[in-house]
Amino acid sequence: MNKLAATGFAAALAFAVPISSAGAVGCVSGAIAGGVAGHYAGHHGVLGAMGGCIAGHELHKKQKAARKLKQQQQTTAKMQPQPQ
């Protein structure tokens, strides 16, 4: 299979799989960065994009959890009575 056909097949497969927009948060930016890095690290752009998507999604989940924890701490601090 030549390179053009493999790329076309991979693109068609990627668009055929239904992905919700909520599940793709962080994936797109990670995939772009990973694809570029993979390309320059030995022409493995597709592999880099897949890894970048996974890493970007995980990073987004950690950031979201940190924001939620900070918000809960701020809410708890407002409810605490102030010592006089």
URBEL-V806402 format. One record per pair of residues at least 24 apart in sequence whose ideal C-beta (glycine too) atoms are under 6 Angstrom apart, sorted by sequence separation. I is the first residue (numbers start at 0). GAP is how many residues later the second one is. D is the distance in Angstrom with one decimal. If there is no record, write none. Layout:
BEGIN
i = [I & I]
gap = [GAP & GAP]
d = [D & D]
END
This chain:
BEGIN
i = [29 & 26 & 29 & 28 & 26 & 25 & 26 & 25 & 25 & 25 & 24 & 9]
gap = [25 & 26 & 26 & 27 & 29 & 30 & 30 & 31 & 33 & 34 & 35 & 36]
d = [5.2 & 4.2 & 2.0 & 5.5 & 5.4 & 4.0 & 4.9 & 4.6 & 5.9 & 3.0 & 5.2 & 6.0]
END
